Amino acid sequence: MKNWLSFAFLTLTAFCHAQQLRAPAVPLITHDPYFSIWSATDNLYDSPTTHWTGANHPLEGMIEVDGKVYRFLGKPVPGQQTVLANAVQQPYTAFYSVQKPADDWYKPTFEADTKAGTWKTGQAPFGTKNSNPTEKTVWDTDEIWLRRTFDLKDVDFNDLKLNIQHDDDVEVYLNGVPAYSCAPCYVGEYMMRDIFPEARKALKKGGNLLAIHCKNPRGGGFIDAGLVNFLPEKKPVPTAVQKSVRVRATQTHCEFKAGGVDLTVVFTSPLLMDDLETLGRPASYVTFRVKSNDGKTHSTRIHFSASGLIAANSPEQELQKDNGADFQKAGTKSQNVLGRKGDNVRIDWGYLYLTTDNPGLIKTKPSLLAPLSVNFSFASAPGKSMESHLILAYDDIYSVQYFGRNLRAWWRRDEKMTAAQMLADAEKAYPALMQKCLAFDEKLYREAKAAGGEQYAQLCELAYRQAIAAHKLVARPDGTPLFFSKENFSNGSIGTVDVTYPSAPLFLCYNPDLLKAMMEFIFEYSESGRWTKPFAAHDLGTYPIANGQTYPEDMPVEECGNMLILTAAIAKTEGNAEYARKHWKTLTVWVDYLKKEGFDPEMQLCTDDFAGHLARNANLSVKAIMGIASYGYLAGLLSDPKTASEHTTLAKSLAHKWMQLAEDKDHYGLAFGTKGNWSQKYNLVWDKLLELDIFPKEVAEKEMKFYLTKQETYGLPLDSRKTYTKSDWIVWTATLAGNQADFEALIKPVYKYANETASRVPISDWHETTDSKMVGFQARSVVGGYFIKMLEQKMLKRQ
């Protein structure tokens, strides 16, 4: 053990701020869509740690001080008791109707009369044909109503939850009392959901009723549900006192008191974008420091464990554990590499690794199901601090399938590289990386605060690791990098263009090459001839299989505008248009499409597809105009003044025409040809950042003045149709502000949302502005869009 105080701990006190953001979920291990572990409660010991999907990925930590044990991290995963089986666990039939029933349909006193033809009986699950492999009864209408009776012998439950999968919106009742609702949203896998207390109390011994109403306005439909009771911990371990948790860009700092010892734990995922070798290495550090707090010497031991479930999709899969000379590892026995794709899934191939700064501590025997674990011993004498650390890493063997070819992670692009060597490299880099992460975190915070204020800076700190860890850095066959995003809890798509677009400000700030690595496969998709349409594709498949678009509907104006704008943003950041030159033929095809179809869009989806189709979308029209202007900007950089003038002039003329069609007294409307509605015109921000001057400044000024009158408690709604919002777009809209006060006025409710939301998940970018609850999506890369205010400082050289 080291009895010296590291640079990171020496300067930790510099990070104390008057107000600290309570993260909705605390990042612990963050590398990619599979290796991503979080704590979702105020205290790190109040619940098991989880994968970003909510599945248990347990990390546990205990400290023993003079023989007394305290828990400081995680909690044992509770046992489960099936109270009411779902259809996968046990087949059942239910009454159902696809016609709107009487108003009291969900009450126990209601009788579902099958003779009248409104109600039928069918075997669960209910879903649209071929939309789900488990579907038993076809549901092909917009809505369905279900009634299922069941008996209970006992109602003395410890923690009863709803086990449900629904696509899309749902309302659930128990004995006529509302139990759960979610709209607009969907869950693509079975998930545990809290039941409203009143519904829990309504359960009784004997007969009970579960009633469900599900809507399916778009895509495939599915509904099934059951009930699960989580059992209490058999022998609770006393907990340490958590004194603080501070989320920084690359590190999470935690302080505890355990009897006569103070414990500091730092989780570091060194996602430093100026060093792809470090960024791509899937190794996180957990550092421990102990120090006597009462002037006495204490015998101290720290026990840390990481469950093999981190290497499995579900608890039912068979695991195996093994040791190397200097490490432990665990993985599934089946090892079906790249055999699973989808949204709410975890990796079940490759291996989880644990090693320490003292490999001699790795002594446990290989076994089935046993967690990876290590013990550290300290003698915490007065006035001295003792420190040690461990490394958690994951080798996924192959990461992504790209047009039929399995690609390795960036760190494994050399066939000679091994997991053991990766661990050795990570250990060797530890001292330098701790200092580098500390310096980077402080620089990011300082620059974000200067750009947007204290609350804005803390939102950027929260977003940093989440945005990067929703991607995977892999090596192309030619040795160049590809950086694939995953649409976490959106639809599981890989490489989605309208997810790259909102996340781009973060990467433009710190390494535009990573943004190119997010765009390159979309260009190649068209240039290879695989994608033949005259506009950009939406995605490249379903993660981790990138063999071509799987989203069922195109977004032609959206994606063409995104690709053109981002290419211009890269040129602005780098000071040249060489990347555009490489793909000029394809960009020309896309700008021609926008010139023909973009200004007054047909009925179609935009990136806010959850809001449904919209014709003549004014904000989407802004994107098309900005796409045309971006092409003109790029042509100018490529010494083609004629093309530059042609497109810039066209964009300006369209902007004036837009003002006439969208004008609605004190603001601009949601769609051309309508009045009395509005929307955030977040796409307009690129006119400011690229310094194109396409729209008169009065447009942004008029909109900003109007937005400030429309704010709710937790933010500015996305538009006048609903009260929900997208927090990334709010930050873009706020960046339109002509003064700092207006910017911070729009940011303050977003901070309040992050600080107060009851949705304890890696921050959702889609939330309700009236009550701060998540509507849908979580752990997505789009929070990289929070960095657009910092990007403004960089692009306009205000730093």
N, C-alpha and C positions, 0 to 999 in steps of 0.2 A: 504494500500500500504506500501511497505517496503522502508524506507529511508536509508537503508544500502547498501553498495556496495559489491556484491557477489564476492566470490573467482574467479569465471570465468572472471568477468569483470576486476578485479584487475590485472590479469595476461595476459589479452588479448594482451597487447602491446608486449609481448614476441613472438607473432606469426608473427610479421612483417618481411617479407623477401624482398630482393632486387627485385626479380622477382616473380610475382604471376601468376599462371596458370588461364587463362580465361576458365572456365569450359564450355564445349559445352551446358550443361544444369545444372542448380544448384539444388542439392538435398535439399528439404525442409522437407517433411515427408516421411520416408522410412522404411517400415516394412516387407512387403511381396508383392507378385505379384499383389495384388488387392489394398492394402493401400500404395500408392506410388505416391507422388505429387512433381512436379518439376517446375522450372521457366526456360523458354527456350530463354530468351533474355538477353542482357547485363545488362539492368536495370530491377529490379524485378517488376517495374510498367509499363513496355512497352507492356506486353501481359497478357492474362489470364493465371493463372497457370494450369497445365495439369497433367493428369495421364501419366505414361511413354509411353503409346500408342499414345499420342497426343490428346486424347479426353479431353475436358474441365473438370477439377476438380477444380473449382474456390475457391481460398482463396483471400480475399481482406482485405487490411489494410489501414486505413486513420488516420492521426493525425491532430487534431484541436489545433492551437496555438493562443490564444487570439481572438478566433472567426473565424480565417481563416483556411480553411481545405486544407490539402495536401494529395495526395495519395502516399503511399510508397510500397504497395504490390498489385500485380494483376491488372487487368483491367476488366471492365464489358465485359461479353461475347457478341460479336456483333450479331445483328440480321442477319438472313440469307434470301436471296432472290433467289429462284430457277430460274436460267436463262435458263438452258436446263436440263430437268428431266432425271435422269437415269432410267433404265428399272424397278426398284423396285418402284420408285415413280410414273411412268406413262409408260405404255407399248408403244413401238415404234418398227418400222422395219427399217432395214438398208441393204444396199448392202454389200455383203461379198464375198470373194474369198479365197479358200484354195490352190489355185495354184498361183505361183509367177506371178504377173501382170506386165504390162509395167512400166518402170521406173518413169513415171509421174503420177502414180496411185493416189497420194495424192493431186494433184493439182485441183483447181476448174474447169479448162478447160478440164480435163479428163472426158470421158464418160464411165460409167460402162455398157457395153453391155451385157445384160442377155441372148440375143439370141445366142451368141457365146458359151455359156456354162461355161465360166470362172467365171463370176459373177452371183450371185443369190441374192434373197432377203430373209431375215429371221427375225424372231422376237428376239429381245434381251431379256436377256443376252445370250451370246454364251459361251458354255462350254462343257467339256467332259461329257459323259453320267454318270449320278448319282454322279458326283463330287461335285455338288452344288445344293441345293434344289430349287434355283431360275432359274436354266438354262432352256431356252426355245428352243434354236436351238443348236443341237449337233455339237460340233467341236472336231473331233478326229484325226486331223493331227498335224504336228509339228508347223505350222504357219497359221495365219489367217490375212486377210487384210479387213478393214471395211471402209465404207464411209457413212456418215450420214449428210443430209442437214437440215438446220433449219433457221428460220427467226428471226431477231431482230428488234424491234421497236426503241430501244435506245442502245447506246454503252457507255454511261457515267456511268461507274461502279466505285465503290469505291475501292473494293479489290476482283477482280475476281479470282476464283480458280477452278481447275479441281477436280471433285468429281469422283474418279476412283477406281475400283477394278480390279487387273490384276494378272494372274498366267500363264506364268512367265514374261519374258522380254517384254518391251513395248516401242513403239515410237508413239507420238501423234502429229498431225499437225492441225492447224487452218488456213483455207484458204491457204493451201500450205506452211505455215511457221512453222518450228519446235516449238512446244509448251511445250513438256515435254518428257523426256526419262529416262528409268531406266533399266540397264542391267549389270550384271545378278541379277535379284531380282524378288520378287513377293509381292503382298499385298493381304492378305486373307480376308479383309473386305474393305468396301468403306472408302476411305481416301481422305482428302483434300490435294492437291498438288499445289505448286506455278506454274504459267504459265510464260514461258519466255516472257520478255517485248515485243520483236518483234512480237510475235504471238498475244499478247493482242492488239497491235496497228493495226494488220491486220483485226480485226473484223470490220464489217460495218453494217449500217442499211440495212435491206432487207435480201437477201439470203446469207448464210454462209455454210462452210463445215467443219465438224469434221472428220478427217481421222486417223485411228489407225492401226498399225501393231503390232501383239502380237505373241511371240514365246512360245512354250511349249516343251522344250527338255526333260522334265522328269515329272512324276507325273500327277496330274490333271491339266486341263486348264480352264481358265475363263477370260472373258473380258466384261466390261461395263463401261460407263463413262457419265458424265453430267457436267454442269457448275453451279457454285454457286457464288453469289455476297455477300460479307460480308458488312453490312451497317455501317456507321460511328457512333461513340458515340454521343448521342444527346447533352449532357451537360458535356463536358470534365471537370474534376477536375484537378486543378494545381497539379503538382507532387513535392514531396520533392526532394532534390538533393542527389542522391546516391553517397557516397564518396568511398565506398569499399565493396567488397564481398570476403570473405575468406572461402574456402571450406576446412574443416578439416575432419578427419576420421569419427567422430560421430556428429559433429556440423558444422553449417554454420553461420558465423558471418557477419552481415551486418551493415553498418554505413550510417546514413542519416543526412542531415541538413534541418530543416523545420523552416524557419524564425529564431527566436531567441532561438530555441531549437535544441540540438543534440539528435538524437534518435539512439539507438543501439538495434538491433533485433537479437536474437540468436535462430535458429531452432536446436533442439537436438533430435535425435533418438538414444537412448542409447543402441546401438547394441554391447554390451560388451560380448564377447564370453566365458569369464571365469565365467559367471553367467547366466545360462539358464533361471532363473526366470525373470530376467530383459530383456534378449534377446527376450524371447518369449512373453513378455507383449506388446501388440500393442498400445502403448501410446507414443506420442511425445510431447515435450514441446516447447512452443514458449515464449521466455522471452523478455520483453521490459524494456529498461532503458532510462529515459529522463533526460536531464541536460541543464540548461541555458548556452548559449554560448556567451551572450553579457552582463553579469553582472546584468541582470534584472530578476525580478520574472515574470513568465508567467503562465497563466491558460492553462493547457494542458489536452486534452482528446484523448484517442486512441480508435478507433473503429475497431474491427476485426470480420470477418465473414467467415464461411465455408459453401459452397453450399451443399444442399442435393443431388446434382448430384454425389457427391463422393460415394453415396450409390446406384447408378443406373448405368446400362449399357448404357442407351441412354436417351436423354432429353425427349423422348416421354413417359417414364414410370411415373406413378402416384406416388408421394411421400407424406409422412406424417411426421409431426414433433410433438414431445411430450417433456414434461419436467418431470424430477424427482425432488426430493427435492434439489439436489445440481448439477444438470446437465441438458443439453438439448440433445436430440437425434433425428435423422432423418433416415428414410429408406423407401423402396418401400412398397406399400400396399400389393402387391402380395406375397412377401416373399417365392419365390420358391427356397428353400434351396438346394444347390448343383445341381440346375436344368440347369445350363448353363456351357458349356465347350468350349474350343477353344483357339485360339491365341489372336486375336485382340478383346478381350472382357473385360468388367469390372464386378465387383461383383454387383449383384442386390438382394442380401439377407443380412441379418444382419443389424447392425445399427452403424451409425457414432455418436460419443459422443463428447461433449465439456463441459469442466468445468474449473474453475479457482482457484487461491489461495484464492479467496474471494467469496465463493459460493453465498453470498447475491447479487452478480451482476447478477445472473441467474434469470431474472424476465420476460422474454418475454413469450407471450401467445402461446399455440400450434396453428399451422396453416399448411395449405397445401402449399408446394413449398417454404416456407420462409426459408432462410438460418439460420444456427445456428450462433448466434452473441453475442458479449459482448462489453461493454464499460468500459474503465478504466479512472479515473480522477486523475490528478497529479497537484501539485503546485510546479513547477520547480524553486526553489529559487536559487540565485547565490551560487556557491560552494557546492551545494547538488545534489545528484543523487537520483532519485526515481525509484523503480523497482517493477515489478509485472510479473506474468506469467499465461499462460493458458495451458491446456492439450487437445490435440485432440487424440481420440482413436477410435478403431473399433472392434466391437464384431461380428465375422462372424458366430456364433452359432455352425456350423459344418464347418470344413475346407477342408477335403479331404475324398473321398470315397476310401477305401482300400479293394480290393477284396470283394466288396459288403457291407462293413461295414462303416458307416459314423463315421469319427474320429474327435474329438474336438482338437482345438489348445492346445498347451502345457500348456498355462496358465489356461485353463479351464478343465484340466484333472480330477480335483476334482469336482464332480457334484454339490457341495455346492458353488462353486465359481460363482460370479455374476459380471456383468459389473460394477455395483456400487462399489463393493468391489475392483475390479481391479483399478478403478479410485482413490479410497481412498488410495490404496497401492502405486500407482504412485505418488500421492501428498505427501505422507509421505516420500517417497524415494528421493524427489526432491533435497534437499540440498546436500545430500551425492553423488547423481548421478552427479550433476553438477561438483563437484570436481573430481570425479572419471573419468568422460569423459574428462575433461580438461587434467588430468594427463596422461590418456591413449593416447589422441591425440598427446600430445607433445612427449611421449615416442615413438610412432609409427613413427612420423616424424623424430625424432633424429636417430632412428635405421635404417630407410630406407635411410636417407641421408648418414649415415656411410657406408651402404652396396653398394649404387649405385649412390650417388650424389644428388644434389638439385632437378634436374628435375625429376629424378626417384622417389624421395620422394613425390613430388606433384602428380605424376601419381598414386602412391599408395593411397594417401589421397582421390583422386577422385574416385578410384575404390572401396574403402572399403565398404561404405554403399550400393552401387549399387549391389555388388556381394552378400552380405548377403540378401538384400531385394528381390532378385529374387528367394528366397526359402520361404517355410512355415514350421515352427517347430510344429509338431503335436505329440500327445500322442498315442502310440500303445496300444492295449487292455491290454498288460501286464505291462503297465506303463513306458516302455522305449521310448526314443524319436526316431522319424523318421523326416528327414529333406529333404523335397521334393523340387527339383528345377523345374522351369518352363522355357521352351525354348522360351523366349520372342522374338517375331517377328522373329522366326525361323520356328517353326511349331506348337508351343504350347504343345509339349510333356511334360510329367511329369516324373521326375526321370531319365533323359537321362544319360547313362553312359559316353558318350563322351562329355557331358557338365560338369559332375562331374570331369572328368579327368583334363581339363584345369583350373578349379576353385580351385582344391585341395590345391595348395600351401598356399593360405590364411588360410585355416582351419587347415592345418598341422602346420602352424606357431602359431596359437592361441588356437585351441582346436581340437585335432584329433578325439575326440568323435563325433563331428559334421560330420566329414568325414565318420566315421563308420555309422552314422545315414543316410548318403546319399547312402551307399552301402548295408546296411542291407536288404532292400527290394528286391534288385537284387539277393542277395544270397537266400533269402526266396522264391523268385519266382521259382528258380531252385530246391531248396531243398524240396519244397512243392509238386513237381510233376506237377505244372501247366505249367511250361516251360520245355519241354522235349528235346530240342536240345542240342548237346554236346558243346555248346559255350554260352557265356553270352548274355542275352537279350540286346536290344538297349535301351528300355524305359519301362515304366510301364503303359502307357496310354496317354490320353490327359487331361491336367490340367483342373479341379482338380479331375478327375476321374482316379484312379489308379487301374484298374481291369485287366491289362495286356497290352502287347505291341500293339500299334496301328500304329507305323511307318511301311510303307509297305514293307520295305526291311531290311534284316539283315546286320550287319557289324561284321562278326564273328571274324576275326583277330583283328580288332580294339578293340572290347569290351573285349575280353579275355585278350589282352595285358594290357588294362586299369585297369582291376580289379586286375590282378596279381601285376602290378607295384605299384598301390596305396596301396595294402595290405602290400607290402614290405616297402613302405614309412611310413606307420603307425608304423610298427615294428621298423624301424630305429629311428623314432621320439620318440617312447615310451621306446625303449631299450629292448623290448621283443616281441615275436611272438604269444602271447596268442590269439590275435584276429584271426590270421591265423589258429591256432590250431582248433578253433571253426568251421572253414569252410574248413578244409583241404581236405576233400573228394571232394568237389566241385572245389576247386582250382586245384586238381589233374586232374579232367576231363578237365578243361580248358587248363592246360599246355600240356596235351596230345594232345589236338586239335592243339595247336600252334606247337608242335613238328612235327606234321604230315602236317599241311597246312600253317604255318605262315611264314616260311623263304622266300619263293618265291610265294607271294600271287596271287591268281587267279584274274580275272577281278571282282572288287568289289569296294564298297564305303569305305572310311575312314571317320574320323571325319570332314574332309574338303569336305563333300559330295556335296557342291555347285560347286566344281570344276569338278564334274562328276566321272564316273567310271575310274579306272586305273588298269591295270594288271602289276604285277611285280614291284609294288610301293616300291622304295628303303627305303623311310622313314617309311612306314608301316612295312617293313621287320625289320628295327631297333627296332620298338616297339615289334614285336614278339620275337626277340632275347633278348630284355630287360625283357620281360615277363618270358621267360625261365630262365634267370639269376636270376630274382627276386624269382622264386620258389626255386632255389638252395640256395639263400641267406636265405630264410625263413626256409628251411630244416636244414641248419646249426644252426640257432638259436633254432630249435626244437630238437637239439641233434641227428640228422640223417645224419652223415657225408657221408655215402655212396650215399644217394640221392642228397646231396648237391654237392658232387664232380661230380657226373654224369651230373647234369644239368649245373653246372658252366663250366665244360669241353666242353660240347656240345655247350653252348653259345659262348665260345671263338673260337671254331672251325668254327661256323657259321659266327662269326664276320670277321674272316680272309677270308672266302669264299665270304662274302658280299663285302669286299674291292676289291676283284678281279672282281666281277661282276659289281660293281657300279663305278669303277674307270674310270675317264674321264680327263686325263692329270692333270690339276691344281685343280680339285675338284672331287666330286662324283655326279653321275647323278640322274635324276628324277626317272628313272625306269631301271631295268636290261635289257641289250640287246639293249640299245639305246645310242646315243652319241649326244653331242651338246646341252644338256639341264641340268637343275639343280633344286634343291629344298632345302628349309630349312630343316635341319635334327634335328628338335627341340626335337624329342623323345630321342636323344642321351644324353640329359642333365641328365637323371637318372643314367647313368653310372658314372657320376661325383658325383652326390648328394648321391647315395647309396654306393659310393666307391667300385664298383664292379670290375673295371679294365678289362672289357670285350673287349673293343676296344682299340687298341693302341692310345696313346695321339696324335699321328700325324694326326689321322682322324679329330678330332675337330680342330686342329691347321690349317690344310689344308683348311677345310671348312670355318673357320673364315676369313682367309686371302682372300679367294675368295668372301665371302659375302660383305666385305668392298668395293669391286669394283663394286657391283651391286645395291647399294642403289639409290633410287630416292629421290625427295625432301621431301616426307612425309613417308619414310620408305623403308624397304627391302621387295620387292615383295615376295609373298608366294613361287612362283616357276617361271620357265621360260615361262609358258603358258600364263600368264596374268600379268598385272602390279598391280592388287589389292593385298592386304595383310591381315593378321590377326595380330593385334597388340599384343595379348597375346602370340602368337607364336614367335614374334620378341623378346620379353623379354626372353622367354625360350632360343632362339637361342643366344641372347646376353650373357646369363649366361654361355654359353660354353667358353666364352672368357677367355684367360689366364692372362689378365691384365685389369686394370680398364679403361684405355684409350679406348680400343676396345669396352668394354661394353658400355661406355658412348657414343661412336660414333654411336652405333646402337640405343641407347635410344633417342638421341637428335632429330631425325626426327619424332619419335613417339610423343614426347612432342610437337613438332611443329604442328603435325596433330591435337592433342587435343586442342591446343591453338588457332588454326586458322581455323578449319573446319567450313564451312557454314552449316553443318548438325547439327542443334541445337536440339539435342536429348540426353538423357542419353547415354553416350559415346558408339558408335558402335565399336565392335571389328573387323568389316570387312569394310575396307575402301580402297579407290583408292590412290595409292602412288604418282600419278602425280598431282592431284588437291585437295586432302584431303577430297573429298566428301564421305559420307557414301555409300557403295554399298548395304548393307542389314544388318539386325540384329540391335537391340538397347536394352539398359538396361539389358544386359544379365549377368549372373553370372560368365561367363568365364574370366572377367577382374580380378577375384581373382587370375588368373595366373600371374598377374603382380608381385605378392609377391614371385615369385620363387627365385629371387636374395636374398631376406631376408631369405628364407628357406635355401638357400645354406649356409648362415652365421651360421644358427642354426645347420644344419646337420653336417657341417664340423667344428663346434665349433670355429668359427672365431670371435664371438662377444666378 
